[in-house]
Amino acid sequence: VGKNKGWRKVQKASDYGVIILTEEQFINFIDTGEIPLEQDCVVENDISKSLEKDVNTYKSMIDEFSLSIRTVREFRRSNALIAVFVDGYAAGWRFAVKECYKDSLDIKLTPVKTEFFNYEIWTQGDSFQFNRGDVFYSDRLAYDSYCDFLKLDDAVVLQVKYECFSGYDSVSTFDGVMDGEFSFSRMEPRPVHKLPVLIETQLYDPGKIIVDVFVPDAAKKQLKLKDTLELKQDEFVCLLQSGCCWVKRREAGDKKKPEFINLFKK
């Protein structure tokens, strides 16, 4: 394959249907019009071994590069969960948040790989995704006896009216190759050539959520709209946990201090 042999050249040749020959095979082909069959196995093995070595070296260099320099990678998730579910509900939360909302709270099963074992654990992220139409009651009694729930003195119902998910958005991207010298915990830098690199700059978007707040009417027979709150997704999580939040009314303007709201204050 020559001095500049490498897995990229071999792959490119294979893609174009090109046969790779040794110098001896090529000369024999010019002289006789034939390629010695007895050499095929040897040549293939030599190329395969060389290719495998080049690929392993290349992959090792990419792995080392990605571990030492922050390019595009999954955001780290935490083992500290914001909600622990007991009997199907988030324990200690002011609203009855069912276990089915784990995904909305970005609580997900994450695979863990070790040298000897593979298993899954629950982890916490910060991309909250509550959806339009989601309803939350201030007491789990609403799921068993809705009429009795309406008679409670602190009955409050939240319904998501509009949502925009929180998460990370890419604002700039570099997708290309790099040449240079790579040094990481080494005495001497190692030259790299055409190393594929994808680098992204990302910003956290807290998202947006508009929630209607309902309370029972005077007869305690049905709900009536009490307020509409515009919050960030993480602020809505705080509201579900405590029943309280800071709200900046749109009509108040930028110069007015946000309003502290306690949904259960009489």
C-alpha positions in Angstrom: 0.0 0.0 0.0 3.1 2.2 0.3 4.6 4.5 2.9 1.3 6.4 3.4 -0.8 3.3 4.0 -3.6 3.7 6.4 -7.1 2.6 7.1 -8.6 5.7 5.4 -6.8 4.8 2.1 -7.9 1.2 2.4 -11.5 2.1 3.1 -11.5 4.6 0.2 -10.1 2.0 -2.2 -12.7 -0.6 -1.0 -15.5 1.9 -1.5 -14.4 2.5 -5.2 -14.0 -1.3 -5.8 -10.2 -0.9 -6.2 -8.0 -4.0 -5.7 -5.0 -3.4 -3.5 -1.8 -5.2 -4.6 1.7 -5.6 -3.4 4.5 -4.4 -5.6 5.3 -8.0 -6.5 1.8 -8.8 -7.5 1.6 -5.6 -9.6 4.8 -6.5 -11.5 3.5 -10.0 -12.1 0.2 -8.6 -13.3 2.0 -6.4 -15.8 4.1 -9.2 -17.1 1.5 -12.0 -17.2 -1.9 -10.4 -16.8 -2.5 -12.5 -13.8 -2.5 -12.0 -10.0 -0.9 -14.9 -8.1 -3.8 -16.5 -6.1 -1.4 -18.0 -3.5 -0.6 -14.5 -2.4 -4.2 -13.4 -1.8 -4.6 -14.8 1.6 -1.2 -13.5 2.8 -1.8 -10.0 1.4 -5.3 -9.9 2.9 -4.0 -11.0 6.3 -1.2 -8.4 6.1 -3.6 -5.7 5.1 -6.2 -6.7 7.8 -3.6 -6.7 10.5 -2.2 -3.4 9.4 -5.7 -1.9 9.1 -6.7 -3.3 12.5 -3.6 -1.8 14.1 -4.2 1.6 12.4 -7.9 1.7 13.4 -7.2 0.8 17.0 -4.5 3.5 17.2 -6.8 6.0 15.6 -9.7 5.1 17.9 -7.5 5.2 21.0 -6.3 8.7 20.0 -9.8 10.0 19.5 -10.9 8.5 22.8 -8.0 10.2 24.6 -8.7 13.4 22.8 -12.4 13.5 23.7 -11.7 12.7 27.4 -9.1 15.5 27.7 -10.8 18.2 25.7 -14.5 19.1 26.0 -16.1 18.5 22.6 -19.7 17.2 22.2 -20.7 14.8 24.9 -23.6 13.9 27.1 -24.3 16.2 30.0 -23.4 14.7 33.3 -26.4 13.4 35.2 -26.7 13.3 39.0 -27.5 10.5 41.4 -29.2 13.0 43.7 -32.9 12.9 42.6 -35.2 15.9 43.2 -38.1 13.5 43.9 -38.4 10.2 45.7 -41.6 8.4 45.0 -43.5 6.6 47.7 -46.8 4.7 47.0 -46.7 6.2 43.5 -46.4 9.9 44.5 -43.5 12.3 45.0 -42.9 12.2 48.8 -43.1 15.6 50.6 -44.3 17.6 47.6 -47.1 20.0 48.1 -48.9 18.7 45.0 -49.7 15.1 44.3 -47.2 14.4 41.5 -47.5 10.9 40.2 -44.6 8.6 39.3 -45.6 8.7 35.7 -44.1 12.2 35.6 -40.6 11.0 36.1 -39.7 11.7 32.4 -41.1 15.2 32.8 -38.9 15.7 35.8 -35.9 14.3 33.8 -35.6 11.4 36.2 -34.4 8.5 33.9 -32.9 5.1 34.1 -29.3 5.4 33.0 -27.0 2.4 32.1 -23.8 2.0 34.1 -21.0 -0.1 32.8 -18.1 -1.4 34.9 -15.4 -3.9 34.2 -17.5 -6.8 35.5 -21.1 -5.6 35.6 -23.7 -3.7 33.6 -26.7 -2.3 35.4 -29.1 0.7 35.5 -29.7 3.4 38.1 -32.1 6.4 38.4 -30.4 9.7 37.6 -31.4 13.3 37.6 -31.0 15.8 34.7 -32.1 19.4 34.3 -34.2 19.3 31.1 -37.7 19.5 32.5 -40.5 18.8 30.0 -44.0 19.3 31.3 -46.6 19.1 28.5 -49.7 21.0 27.6 -52.8 19.5 29.3 -50.8 18.1 32.3 -53.0 18.4 35.5 -51.8 18.4 39.1 -54.0 18.3 42.2 -53.0 19.6 45.6 -54.2 16.3 47.2 -54.1 12.7 46.0 -57.8 12.4 47.1 -58.7 13.9 43.7 -57.7 10.6 42.1 -60.0 8.6 44.4 -63.0 10.9 45.1 -63.1 14.1 43.0 -66.2 15.4 44.8 -64.6 15.0 48.2 -61.5 16.7 46.9 -63.5 19.8 45.9 -64.7 20.1 49.5 -61.2 20.4 50.9 -60.2 23.9 52.2 -56.9 23.8 50.4 -58.0 22.3 47.1 -56.0 23.7 44.2 -55.6 22.4 40.6 -52.9 23.3 38.2 -53.3 22.8 34.4 -50.5 23.4 31.9 -51.8 25.7 29.2 -48.6 26.3 27.2 -45.1 24.8 27.3 -41.7 25.2 25.9 -39.2 22.6 27.1 -36.0 23.4 28.9 -32.7 22.1 27.8 -29.5 22.9 26.0 -29.5 24.7 22.6 -26.5 24.8 20.2 -25.5 28.4 19.3 -22.4 27.6 17.3 -20.8 24.5 15.9 -17.4 23.4 14.4 -17.5 20.2 12.5 -14.2 19.4 10.7 -10.7 18.1 11.0 -7.7 19.3 12.9 -3.9 19.0 12.4 -1.4 19.7 15.1 0.3 18.2 18.1 -1.7 16.5 20.9 -0.2 16.4 24.4 -2.0 15.0 27.4 -0.1 13.4 30.3 2.8 12.7 28.0 6.4 13.7 28.0 6.3 14.5 24.3 3.5 15.7 22.1 2.1 13.3 19.5 1.4 14.7 16.0 -2.2 14.3 14.7 -3.4 14.6 11.1 -7.0 15.1 10.0 -8.4 14.3 13.4 -12.3 14.6 13.1 -13.6 17.0 15.7 -17.1 18.2 16.5 -17.3 21.1 18.9 -20.5 22.8 20.0 -21.2 25.9 22.1 -24.4 25.4 24.0 -26.5 27.6 26.2 -29.1 26.4 28.8 -32.7 27.4 27.9 -34.8 27.4 31.1 -37.9 26.9 29.0 -41.3 28.4 29.5 -44.7 27.2 30.9 -48.0 28.9 31.3 -50.2 27.4 34.0 -53.9 28.0 34.9 -54.7 27.9 38.6 -58.1 26.6 39.6 -59.9 26.5 42.9 -63.4 25.3 43.9 -66.3 27.7 43.6 -68.3 28.9 46.6 -70.6 25.9 46.3 -67.6 23.5 46.1 -69.2 21.8 43.1 -66.9 22.8 40.3 -63.6 24.6 39.6 -63.2 28.2 38.7 -60.1 30.0 37.3 -58.3 32.0 39.9 -55.0 32.9 38.2 -52.7 32.3 35.3 -49.0 32.1 35.9 -46.1 32.4 33.4 -43.0 30.5 34.7 -39.8 28.8 33.7 -39.9 25.1 33.7 -37.7 24.8 36.9 -39.8 27.4 38.6 -42.8 25.2 37.9 -41.0 22.3 39.6 -40.5 24.5 42.7 -44.2 25.4 42.6 -45.1 21.7 42.6 -42.8 21.1 45.5 -43.7 24.0 47.8 -46.9 25.6 46.5 -45.0 28.9 46.2 -43.2 30.7 43.5 -41.9 34.2 42.3 -43.9 35.5 39.3 -43.0 38.5 37.1 -46.2 39.7 35.6 -45.9 40.7 32.0 -48.0 43.8 32.4 -45.8 45.0 35.4 -42.8 45.8 33.2 -39.1 45.3 33.9 -38.8 47.7 36.7 -41.3 46.1 39.1 -40.1 43.5 41.5 -41.4 40.0 40.9 -44.4 39.0 43.0 -44.2 36.2 45.6 -47.2 33.9 45.4 -48.3 31.3 47.9 -51.2 29.3 46.4 -52.4 28.1 49.8 -52.3 31.4 51.7 -55.8 32.5 52.7 
